[in-house]
Amino acid sequence: MSGGRKRGRSAFAGVLLVLIGVLFLIDIYYPSVRLGHLIEVYWPVLLIVWGGAKIIDYLLPRQVGEPWPPAVSGGEAALIVVLIVVLGGFVIRDWVRQRVPHIGFDMPELGPSYTQSESLPPQTIPAGSRLAIDIPRGDISVQGRAGNNLLVSVKKSIWGLSQTSTDHALHHSNVAVVEMSGVYHIWPRFGVGSRPDESIDLEVQAPASANVAANITRGDIRISNAGGSIQARTNGGDVEVQSAGGDVTVNLSRGDARISGARKNVLVTGRGNDVNISDVGGDAAVLGPFDGTIHATNVAQRIHCAQPWSQIDATQLNGTLEADLGDVTVSGANGPVKILTHNSDVSVTGVTGRVDIADAHGDVKVTLTAPPTQDVNITNNAGDVDVAVPAQSSFEVDAISRGGDVESDFSGAQLNVSMAAGSGQIIGHVGASDGPKITIATTYGTIHLRKSSSNQ
């Protein structure tokens, strides 16, 4: 037998197990939390935890007279490998979701699906009431209608081996309408025999004046002809809103958003794929990393798009705004346009307000179909700049391309186009001397100052 004392045990293994368990709990109960992003940003916390555990391992044995534990035991090394695999899995999953949002990570359903349908007794609710609809899985459809009646149709679905095996579970999940403090809640009640994979589809016909808040963990939301405010949130599905009388707020975790005919303001947040907004009477905003295409038409006031790779603002959009990972296009706006982006080609056409564009590693093209009345400011890095204005315009120009060339369709005694020390410059004015100013600065690209057609 060995006469040596047993080496002390490290607290680090327990800390690792607790950490792995916490990560899985967060992922199960809070699926909207972007664990992959948090891990990418806060991974040094693991080093702090490891160091703290090792300090404890060093101090405690000295107090109780035990020997120090080994720096890293075989079990700890195995747990570290498991932790790295778990963390890497969350990062890779979120990376895939960001670039291909429509791909899901849910377990497939095995076997056929069985359904039960029912209609809840009609209820009369006051005009302008608030509806709160909350289901874990399924689809929500809300349609505004005349009168004060609230009609709810329910279709419950579950997969299983036979109708008999699923009847019990379907029977123990019911949908109820509950009024609490003036809010009419529509939600399911799951009994003892229910199963977590049950899907509940709701078709709601509500008074057109109602304010609607719909929340779903997995599924689509469709709301039409609602005169009040609308709030829609889904962690895995699409949202479609048509003909809304109040403000519209949509939050996605993945999926598409389509909003048309909103009389007031529209706000889309979260992350997902495509966003389509049209015919908005107030402001519109899209905030978040939407990796598909943002498409907007006819926004009466201001539209604001804020993504990690671009910031876009346009006022009184009477045409089209379209933005994706590689291109930004604004066609038709009666107010100022401001674009801050990189690695994207930018095209602005037919705007009448001030234009401010900052880009890098992309080409910029601005075409004015009417003589400018406001300033145009463009900065670029490693890209071409093409500006076209009507021939009869009056404007001042200050354009420089460092390490690049310049070309101009305009000429005259008051305009100087030159090349010096490897850089091109266009300085002076065209027409009257009191016109707006066009300022362009780029590096390693060509500046084109062109004449455009006024009816373009």
Residue pairs with C-beta under 8 A, 6 or more apart in sequence:
5 66
5 67
6 67
7 67
7 68
7 69
7 70
8 57
8 60
8 61
8 66
8 67
8 68
8 69
9 69
10 53
10 54
10 57
10 69
10 70
10 73
10 76
11 53
11 56
11 57
12 50
12 53
12 54
12 57
12 76
13 73
13 75
13 76
13 79
15 49
15 53
16 76
16 79
16 80
16 82
16 83
17 79
19 46
19 49
19 83
20 79
20 82
20 83
20 86
23 35
23 86
23 87
23 90
24 86
26 33
26 35
27 33
27 35
27 90
31 217
31 235
31 236
31 253
32 235
32 253
34 94
35 90
35 94
36 90
36 91
36 92
36 93
36 94
36 95
37 94
39 87
39 90
39 91
40 91
43 87
46 83
54 71
57 68
57 69
58 68
60 66
61 67
61 68
61 69
72 80
93 105
96 103
97 103
97 105
97 254
97 271
98 271
98 289
98 291
99 291
101 254
101 255
101 271
101 272
101 273
101 291
101 292
102 254
102 255
102 273
104 236
104 254
106 218
106 236
109 159
109 197
110 159
111 159
111 160
111 161
112 159
112 160
113 157
113 158
113 159
114 157
114 158
114 159
114 160
114 162
114 163
114 166
114 167
114 170
115 155
115 156
115 157
115 158
115 170
116 155
116 156
116 167
116 170
116 171
117 153
117 154
117 155
117 156
118 153
118 154
119 151
119 152
119 153
119 154
120 151
120 152
120 153
120 154
120 175
120 176
120 177
122 149
122 150
122 151
123 149
123 150
123 177
123 184
124 148
124 149
124 150
125 148
125 149
125 150
125 184
125 206
125 207
125 210
126 148
127 148
127 207
127 209
128 209
128 210
128 211
128 228
129 182
129 183
129 184
129 207
129 209
129 210
129 211
130 182
130 183
130 184
130 210
130 211
130 213
130 228
131 142
131 150
131 183
131 184
131 186
131 204
131 206
131 210
131 211
131 212
131 213
132 183
132 184
132 185
132 186
132 187
132 213
132 215
133 140
133 142
133 185
133 186
133 187
133 202
133 204
133 212
133 213
133 214
133 215
134 185
134 186
134 187
134 214
134 215
134 216
135 187
135 188
135 200
135 202
135 215
135 216
135 217
135 219
136 188
136 196
136 200
136 216
136 217
136 218
137 197
137 198
137 199
137 200
137 216
137 217
137 218
137 219
138 157
138 199
138 200
138 201
138 202
138 216
138 219
139 201
139 202
139 216
139 219
139 220
139 221
139 222
139 237
140 201
140 202
140 204
140 214
140 216
140 219
140 220
140 221
140 222
140 223
141 201
141 202
141 203
141 204
141 221
141 222
141 223
142 204
142 205
142 206
142 212
142 214
142 221
142 222
142 223
142 224
142 226
143 203
143 204
143 205
143 206
143 223
143 224
143 225
144 205
144 206
144 207
144 208
144 209
144 210
144 224
144 225
144 226
144 227
144 243
145 205
145 206
145 207
145 208
145 225
146 207
146 208
147 207
148 207
149 205
149 207
150 177
150 184
150 204
150 205
150 206
150 207
151 204
151 205
151 206
152 175
152 177
152 186
152 202
152 203
152 204
152 205
153 202
153 203
153 204
154 175
154 200
154 201
154 202
155 200
155 201
155 203
156 170
156 173
156 198
156 199
156 200
156 201
157 198
157 199
157 200
157 201
158 166
158 169
158 170
158 195
158 197
158 198
158 199
159 166
159 197
160 166
160 169
168 193
169 193
169 194
169 195
169 198
170 198
171 191
171 193
172 190
172 191
172 192
172 193
172 194
173 188
173 189
173 190
173 191
173 194
173 198
173 200
174 188
174 189
174 191
175 186
175 187
175 188
175 189
175 200
175 202
176 186
176 187
176 188
176 189
177 184
177 185
177 186
178 184
178 185
178 187
179 185
186 202
186 204
188 200
190 198
199 219
201 219
206 212
206 226
208 225
208 226
208 227
208 245
209 227
209 228
209 245
210 226
210 227
210 228
211 226
211 228
211 229
211 230
211 246
212 223
212 226
212 228
212 229
212 230
212 231
212 232
213 230
213 231
213 232
214 221
214 223
214 231
214 232
214 233
215 232
215 233
215 234
216 233
216 234
216 235
216 237
217 234
217 235
217 236
218 234
218 235
218 236
218 237
219 234
219 236
219 237
220 234
220 237
220 238
220 239
220 240
220 255
221 232
221 234
221 237
221 238
221 239
221 240
222 239
222 240
222 241
223 230
223 232
223 240
223 241
223 242
223 244
224 241
224 242
224 243
225 242
225 243
226 241
226 243
226 244
226 245
226 246
227 244
227 245
227 246
228 245
228 246
229 244
229 246
229 247
229 248
229 249
230 241
230 244
230 246
230 247
230 248
230 249
231 249
231 250
232 239
232 241
232 248
232 249
232 250
232 251
233 250
233 251
233 252
234 251
234 252
234 253
234 255
235 253
235 254
236 253
236 254
236 255
237 255
238 255
238 256
238 257
238 258
239 250
239 252
239 255
239 256
239 257
239 258
239 259
240 257
240 258
240 259
241 248
241 250
241 258
241 259
241 260
241 262
242 259
242 260
242 261
243 260
243 261
244 259
244 261
244 262
244 263
244 264
245 263
245 264
246 263
246 264
247 262
247 264
247 265
247 266
247 267
247 282
248 259
248 262
248 264
248 265
248 266
248 267
249 267
249 269
250 257
250 259
250 266
250 267
250 268
250 269
250 270
251 268
251 269
251 270
252 268
252 269
252 270
252 271
252 272
252 288
253 270
253 271
253 272
254 271
254 272
254 273
255 272
255 273
256 272
256 273
256 274
256 275
256 276
256 292
257 268
257 272
257 274
257 275
257 276
257 277
258 275
258 276
259 266
259 268
259 276
259 277
259 278
259 280
260 276
260 277
260 278
260 279
261 278
261 279
262 279
262 280
262 281
262 282
263 281
263 282
264 281
264 282
265 280
265 282
265 283
265 284
265 285
266 277
266 280
266 282
266 283
266 284
266 285
267 284
267 285
267 287
268 275
268 277
268 285
268 286
268 287
268 288
268 290
269 287
269 288
270 288
271 288
271 289
271 290
271 291
272 288
272 290
272 291
272 292
273 290
273 291
273 292
274 290
274 292
274 293
274 294
274 295
275 286
275 290
275 292
275 293
275 294
275 295
276 295
276 296
277 284
277 286
277 294
277 295
277 296
277 297
277 299
277 303
278 296
278 297
278 298
279 297
279 298
280 296
280 298
280 299
280 300
280 301
280 303
281 300
282 300
282 301
283 299
283 301
283 302
283 303
283 304
284 296
284 299
284 302
284 303
284 304
285 303
285 304
285 305
285 306
286 294
286 296
286 304
286 305
286 306
286 307
287 304
287 305
287 306
288 306
288 307
289 307
289 308
290 307
291 325
292 324
293 322
293 323
293 324
294 305
294 321
294 322
294 323
294 324
295 320
295 321
295 322
296 303
296 317
296 320
296 321
296 322
297 317
297 319
297 320
297 321
298 317
298 318
299 314
299 316
299 317
299 321
300 316
301 315
301 316
302 313
302 314
302 315
302 335
303 312
303 313
303 314
303 315
303 317
303 321
304 312
304 313
305 311
305 312
305 313
305 321
305 323
307 323
309 325
309 341
309 342
309 343
309 344
310 323
310 328
310 339
310 340
310 341
310 342
310 344
311 338
311 339
311 340
311 341
312 321
312 323
312 328
312 330
312 338
312 339
312 340
312 341
313 336
313 337
313 338
313 339
314 321
314 330
314 333
314 335
314 336
314 337
314 338
314 351
315 333
315 334
315 335
315 336
315 337
315 353
316 333
316 334
316 335
316 353
317 330
317 332
317 333
318 332
318 333
318 334
319 330
319 331
319 332
319 333
319 350
320 329
320 330
320 331
320 332
321 329
321 330
321 331
322 328
322 329
323 329
323 344
325 344
326 343
326 344
326 345
327 344
327 345
327 346
327 347
328 339
328 341
328 344
328 345
328 346
328 347
329 346
329 347
329 348
329 349
330 337
330 339
330 347
330 348
330 349
330 351
331 347
331 348
331 349
331 350
332 349
332 350
332 351
333 350
333 351
333 352
333 353
334 351
334 352
334 353
335 352
335 353
336 353
336 354
336 355
336 356
336 374
337 348
337 351
337 353
337 354
337 355
337 356
337 357
338 355
338 356
338 357
339 346
339 348
339 356
339 357
339 358
339 359
340 357
340 358
341 358
341 359
341 360
341 362
342 359
342 360
342 361
342 362
343 360
343 361
343 362
344 359
344 362
345 362
345 363
345 364
345 365
346 357
346 359
346 362
346 363
346 364
346 365
347 365
347 366
347 367
348 355
348 357
348 365
348 366
348 367
349 366
349 367
349 369
349 456
350 367
350 368
350 369
350 456
351 368
352 370
352 373
352 374
353 374
354 374
354 375
354 376
354 377
355 366
355 374
355 375
355 376
355 377
355 378
356 377
356 378
357 364
357 366
357 377
357 378
357 379
357 380
358 378
358 379
358 380
359 378
359 379
359 380
359 381
359 383
360 380
360 381
360 382
360 383
361 381
361 382
361 383
362 380
362 383
363 380
363 383
363 384
363 385
363 386
363 445
364 378
364 380
364 383
364 384
364 385
364 386
365 385
365 386
365 387
365 388
366 376
366 378
366 386
366 387
366 388
367 387
367 388
367 452
367 456
368 376
368 387
368 388
368 389
368 390
368 393
368 452
369 390
369 452
369 453
369 454
369 455
369 456
370 390
370 454
371 389
371 390
371 392
371 393
371 394
371 395
371 454
372 389
372 393
372 395
372 435
372 436
372 438
373 436
374 436
375 436
375 437
375 438
375 439
376 387
376 436
376 437
376 438
376 439
377 439
378 385
378 387
378 439
378 440
378 441
378 442
379 440
379 441
379 442
380 441
380 442
380 443
380 445
381 442
381 443
381 444
382 443
382 444
382 445
383 442
383 445
384 442
384 445
384 446
384 447
384 448
385 399
385 401
385 440
385 442
385 445
385 446
385 447
385 448
386 447
386 448
386 450
387 438
387 440
387 447
387 448
387 449
387 450
388 448
388 450
388 451
388 452
389 395
389 438
389 450
389 451
389 452
390 451
390 452
390 453
390 454
391 451
391 452
392 431
392 454
393 430
393 431
393 435
394 429
394 430
394 431
394 432
394 433
394 434
394 435
395 429
395 430
395 431
395 435
395 436
395 437
395 438
396 428
396 429
396 433
396 435
396 436
396 437
396 438
397 415
397 426
397 427
397 428
397 429
397 430
397 437
397 438
397 439
397 440
397 449
398 426
398 427
398 437
398 438
398 439
398 440
399 406
399 425
399 426
399 427
399 438
399 439
399 440
399 441
399 447
399 449
400 406
400 423
400 424
400 425
400 426
400 440
400 441
400 442
400 447
401 423
401 424
401 425
401 440
401 441
401 442
401 443
401 444
401 445
401 446
401 447
402 422
402 423
402 441
402 442
402 443
402 444
403 422
403 423
403 443
403 444
404 423
404 424
404 442
404 443
404 444
404 445
404 446
404 447
405 419
405 424
405 446
405 447
406 417
406 419
406 424
406 425
406 426
406 446
406 447
406 449
407 446
407 447
407 448
407 449
408 415
408 417
408 426
408 448
408 449
409 449
409 450
409 451
410 430
410 449
410 451
411 417
412 428
412 430
414 428
414 429
414 430
414 433
415 426
415 427
415 428
415 429
415 430
416 425
416 426
416 427
416 428
417 424
417 425
417 426
418 424
418 425
419 425
424 446
424 447
426 440
426 447
426 449
429 435
438 449
440 447
